[in-house]
Structure formats: C-alpha cells, structure tokens
Amino acid sequence: MDKKIIDSHRYKKVPRNKIKKNNKKLKTKKVIKPKKNISKKNANIFANSVSNTRSNYGKLIDNTLKEEKKEKIKEKIKSEVQYSKFVKIAICILAIVSIFVISKLVLSKNGENILSVFSNDNNNNEELEDNYNFKIGISKLDTTDYLKSSNVILNELATKTFYTLVKVNKDYKIEYSLAEKVEKISDTSYKIHLNPIYKVTSDDVITSFNKIKINQKDSIYYSKISNIDKMIKEDDSVINVSLLSPDPFFVYSLVFPINDSSNKSTEYIMNDVSLNSVSLVKNSSKSSLGVISLTNYENTDDMVDNFRNGNIDMFTASSDSIMQLIGKREYNVKKYRDGETVFLLGNKDSALYKKKEVRQAIAYAINRDEIVKNVDMKFSEVIDIPYIYSDIKYKYDLYAAENALLINGWKKTSGIYTKNDGYEYQKLELNLLVNKDDTVKSKIADSIKEMVEKVGIRINVLKLSENEITEKVNAKDYDIVLSTVYINDSPNIEYLYDYINVNDITNSAIENVKNSDVSNIEENVQTLKNAISSEVSCIGIMAKTTNVVYQKYIKGFDNISYMKVFDNIENIGRIKE
C-alpha cells in the first residue's frame, strides 16, 4: 500500500504525562474516567470522535474496561447524539413551518405574497425587461431570404412577420388564419376563401406561392406545396387551387408565409435584411422583446465566443463539438426533434412480424433509453411513432414482453419461444436488415439483437449494402429493417403506408385518411396515430435532436418543439436584474 495513503500520526502513541496534562485541560468538560483499580500499565487511549456536538465524550477510555461497560458507554453516547440530532431537525422543521405561515400572512397592499420562497411560480413572477433586443446567432446561414432558406429558426420567425393561411398545433389541429375556409371541390381541386379582416389579397397569396415554386428545393416550404399545380385568382378573396394528384393532407400544406404588402397587423416586421443579418422589429406583439436580431457566423468558434461574452442570447447546436466549445460556463439548454429518426419497419407479409404479440414483445424488450445513452444522449431521444409531435407510451418492460407471448400460446423451449397451434410450428426467429456502412445503425442493430434475445426472441442481423437492402425489401425477403425516417410538422406519412399497414385496424385507418374531406381530416389523422400506436405498426427507436442554447438570464423556452421554438414568443425575454 502507498505510504501516502496512511497517516502515520493517526496511530502515534501518546506519552502518559501528556495524558495527564490533557485531563487537566478537560476539567470543565465531562470525561468518562476509567476505574481506579485498573492498572496504568494496561491503559490506552480510546479516541473516537462521535460528532461535533458530542466530540469530547469518551476521548480517554481505557482499553481494558470490561466489554459490557464499554458497550453501555457507547450506547449512551449514541443515544445522546441521536437526541441532539433530533432536536436540531425539529428546530429546522419548526423554523421552515414558521416562515411558510408568515409568508402566507404577510401580504402586500395588492394582496400578493411578499415572501415567495414557497411559490411554485417563481419564474412566472420574474419581471422581464421591456423592449429587449434579443440577439440570436446562426451558424453558416444559407440565405437570409426566408422563402429560400432551410434554416428552421429563420423560417419560424418568418411566421411572426408574415401570416400563413392556416396554422397547425401540436395535436395536428387546424387553426385558420388568413384563410377563413378551405373547401374541397374534388380530389384534385380546392377553393381557398380569405378572411376579410386581414388586408391580404389573392394576389399576395399567389405571388408567395410562385416564389416558393420557382425556387423549388431551395425552400423549406417546397415539400409542402410541391403537389400544387397552380393557383388561380377567382377574385380578391377567393383562390382556386389545382393539385397534381389527390392529397387528403392538402389543408396541412397551407403553412407557408404570405408576403403581405401591408404588414399592419403582424407581430413583427422584418427589416434591415442583409447578407449576414436580419432584424425583426416589434409591431403588434405582446412580447417584451422589442427587436429580434439574427446574425450569421461563418465560423462556429466566433459564434460560441460571442455567446460566452454575452454578445448573443441564443443559438442552436446539433453536435457535441459545438457544446464543448462553451466550456463550463453556466447556460440553459432545451432540445427539440429535428426530423431525423430511426425506426424498425416491418414486412407486413412476414409470418411473424404480422403477429401483434410479436411486435409488442419486441417493443417492450428493447431498452431504448440505453440505446440513446450509448449512441448519442446529448442529441437524441426516444420516439414511439413517426410523428414529430408525439408522446412516449411504450416503456422497457421484460415482463410485459414475455406476457404478450405467453398469453397468445407461445412457450419457451431451449431459451427461444416457439408455438404450435396444431397447423403450423413456428420458432420466434426474425431477420433484421441494416446498412453495413452505417456504423450508428449497425451498433443499434447489435444492441437490439442482444436485448430481445434476453426475452427469448432470436434476431439474425444481416448487415448489407444499401442496394442489397433495397432488393430484399422489394422482394419481401425480410422480417424487419432498421431504417432512417425523416419526419416534419406535417401528419402526412403516406411514404410509410407499405410498412405500417400490418392488419385490418391500421389498414382501415389509412383508408379513412385517404378518403378524408377537409372537415374530418383532423379526426382521421388522430385515429391513424392511435392505430399505429395501439397496434405497434412500427417500432420507434430514437429521434435526433437539436439543442437550443440560451443564457441563464433568458426565460420562456420551456415547452419548445420543431417549428415551435418561438410559439409562445410573448413569454420569452430577459429577466430584470
């Protein structure tokens, strides 16, 4: 053992004359003395500091005392110490209760609590600075043109400066804005009626649409309007829309910003647009923010340095390297799903995967929290179903996994579940396809295999090239595939229908969506979401996230999500010092 670990003075013998001197010093303190008939020759020091309040008890107890006497002394000391601690705790509790009572009784002239120590709404009681210039840093902004840019922050703020025809909340409910009504004429034709309270014309809408259409994939909004063939003005407040193909989700696509020439009633007005910066000036917003300034940084290091120095209030990050640049400086972080997800998608014609209990058992057997932790905990989170606005329902539960199989007639034989219903003998063994060139998904696939085999489900991981996977999927020569799925704020998941149509329940929900009208699309979307969840039509693994990093003196980013970072902009601001 290293000599440095042992303190040699701890076991140093004390001379007898020193003991006598110590006894004199302790005249005023209670000392337990050894019996007189005990030989001095056999006397030793018994030094054990019990606590700060009882530290002087038992410092010079003779080692030759009878064992029962020693135990009695120790019990007495222990009892007195415990009593002392109890008294202190009781006093603390009494003090806390007293403060609580006083805080409730002492009121200001307006009837508000002067003492807010016990308030659950401390943050809500914090005042915000008026007309604060909120500064946002953006790294390598593609363009400051909100209609062309793919930057989420810029595009969301654009909705504060320009109205949209409709808005979509986190429950995929339609909130009409510029559009007063959207009317379905046929599967490929609609009529948009503008709300007369806004000074927005059909020409404004058509001009904005054409600008996105011309720029095509350069705009984040292009995917939403790509199925629109043309918009034709009927009059100043009515627009006729022709689609390239039937689209029951059409009303959800009307969320692109309309360049309103009047701009008299929007929350903010966009001005001072340059190659590297954009400013939004408060117009009718109830927010404490006066100006919102966006600055483009070509160098990420410069952006982080400006954050550290307090020159910017917020920026977004999606890599650990950026977070490490901040160092140990205190700051707040919230995250939102950025659309890139990983899912287990199944072959609906697979004899095993089409069984609900098998899908349930796999979902329960996978510890997705552990996978996220091992892969990229800082920039990932668990996801259930392929909707960017959705909650987590499936929890890691090995008992639930096995029960799902047992109650459906499966029996474990030699560590693997089997089933013989009299017609067919089945062994619970599935083939999982994964891209061999994707190291992250390969790692996830290996983890899934290990986890589900603990339950009694055998997984054969087939690591193949992307082309080989495509061939097997097209030939229906697989059970499950680990796939990257890109989702956004639209509930349109038609591209997944071939993988989630696993039984009559999900098939019926899909068909209802396909045949939806504007009046019932919301209801049918919710039904499909519920069906995918209840039937375990697909198994979500993880969703990539983006960090919203902001200063400690900023508040209002508690419940953010994709394209909803500034949804409650009236609550965002700088706390008054």
Number of C-alpha atoms within 10 A of each C-alpha: 5 5 7 7 7 10 9 9 7 7 8 8 9 10 8 14 9 9 14 10 10 12 15 10 10 11 9 8 11 10 15 14 12 16 11 7 6 12 11 12 7 9 16 16 15 12 14 13 13 16 13 8 12 14 14 18 20 22 16 20 21 22 14 15 14 9 9 9 10 16 12 11 15 15 12 12 18 15 12 14 18 12 12 14 14 12 11 12 12 12 12 12 11 12 12 12 12 12 15 15 11 14 17 15 12 13 13 10 8 6 8 11 17 14 16 14 12 12 12 9 10 10 11 12 10 13 13 21 15 14 16 16 20 21 18 22 24 23 19 14 19 15 18 21 16 21 24 21 19 19 18 17 20 20 22 18 21 23 22 22 25 20 24 21 25 21 21 18 12 13 12 19 15 16 13 18 16 24 22 16 18 21 15 18 13 12 16 18 19 20 19 24 21 24 18 13 8 17 16 22 21 20 19 15 23 17 15 16 23 14 14 23 20 12 13 16 15 16 21 18 25 21 13 20 21 15 17 19 14 15 21 14 16 13 12 14 19 20 21 18 18 19 19 12 12 15 21 20 22 23 25 24 23 23 19 26 24 24 21 21 11 10 18 14 15 18 20 24 19 20 12 11 13 12 13 16 19 20 20 24 20 21 18 12 16 12 18 21 23 20 19 19 18 24 22 20 17 13 11 17 14 13 23 24 14 14 23 18 10 12 14 22 23 23 21 21 19 17 14 12 9 15 16 10 14 15 10 8 11 10 16 16 16 17 25 23 24 23 18 16 25 21 21 22 24 27 21 21 15 16 11 20 23 19 15 18 22 21 22 24 24 25 27 24 26 27 19 25 18 13 21 20 13 12 16 16 16 17 21 26 21 22 26 24 23 26 20 24 20 13 11 11 11 19 15 17 14 20 12 16 23 24 15 20 24 15 10 13 13 22 18 17 11 8 13 17 22 19 18 12 9 6 6 7 10 14 17 19 17 19 15 21 29 27 21 16 12 13 11 12 19 19 15 21 25 14 17 22 19 16 21 21 18 14 22 23 25 20 21 15 18 17 18 16 14 14 10 13 20 13 11 15 17 9 9 14 15 21 24 25 23 21 17 15 17 15 19 17 20 16 21 20 15 13 9 13 13 12 17 25 22 24 15 9 16 24 16 15 20 24 12 19 23 16 14 19 21 17 11 13 23 20 14 20 22 17 19 21 18 15 20 24 19 15 18 24 27 24 26 24 26 25 26 22 25 21 22 18 19 21 19 14 14 18 18 17 23 13 13 17 21 22 19 19 21 20 19 14 19 13 18 19 25 24 16 11 8
